[in-house]
Amino acid sequence: MRDHVDFVVAQWADVMPELDASSMEIFGRMIRVQKHLERLRSEALSQYGFKEGEFDVLATLRRSGSPYRLTPTELYRSLLITSGAMTNRLVRLESAGMIERIADSQDKRSSQVALTEKGKALIEQAVKTHTEVQNGVLDGLEPEQRQILAGLLKKILLNLSDEKVVVPS
């Protein structure tokens, strides 16, 4: 069975036979899977009233554990976005009552971002929906195939700069 990527690679082989387009078979499919996943996630998450970037902020706060607070810097570094993009997301989430900013009692120039009860309840529902969508995308794979794919993608990521994470003890 052929897919769109097979078509693209065959076209390159016809017009530039000397080109090694084998990487396109991997990255082309990764990109196309990601585009489908973004669409499916967006459709599934729309019922919760926030955008994907806002989902990422709420999910990061929730998975950080109780008391579900992080500094804006910790958030934007974790999500690999700019501080400006983070500020925009925080403004929208605060306006919606999903987060609150808490001043640092030790340093008045600093603050933390905390989930509200409303934000916590909503993100917990949304994460369940999110994982259902992702599991649906992977339905065609056996558990062992999922493990192999996860391992291969991890190996690629660890070859990229800034992807090695030191977990605090």
JOUR-V972237 format. One line per field, one symbol per residue. ss: DSSP state (H for helix, E for strand, L for the rest). phi: phi as a letter, one per 40 degrees, with the letter a starting at -180 (. if undefined). A space follows every 10 residues. Layout:
BEGIN
ss->???
phi->???
END
This chain:
BEGIN
ss->LLLHHHHHHH HHHHHLLLLL LHHHHHHHHH HHHHHHHHHH HHHHHHHHLL LHHHHHHHHH HHHLLLLLEE LHHHHHHHHL LLHHHHHHHH HHHHHLLLEE EEELLLLLLL EEEEELHHHH HHHHHHHHHH HHHHHHHLLL LLHHHHHHHH HHHHHHHHLL LLLLLLLLL
phi->.bbccdcccc cccccacccc cccccccccc cccccccdcc cccccdccgb cdccdccccc ccccgdcfba cdcdcccccf bcccccdccc ccccccgcbb cbccccbccb abbbcccccc cccccccccd ccccccccdc bcdccccccd cccccccccc cgbcbcccc
END
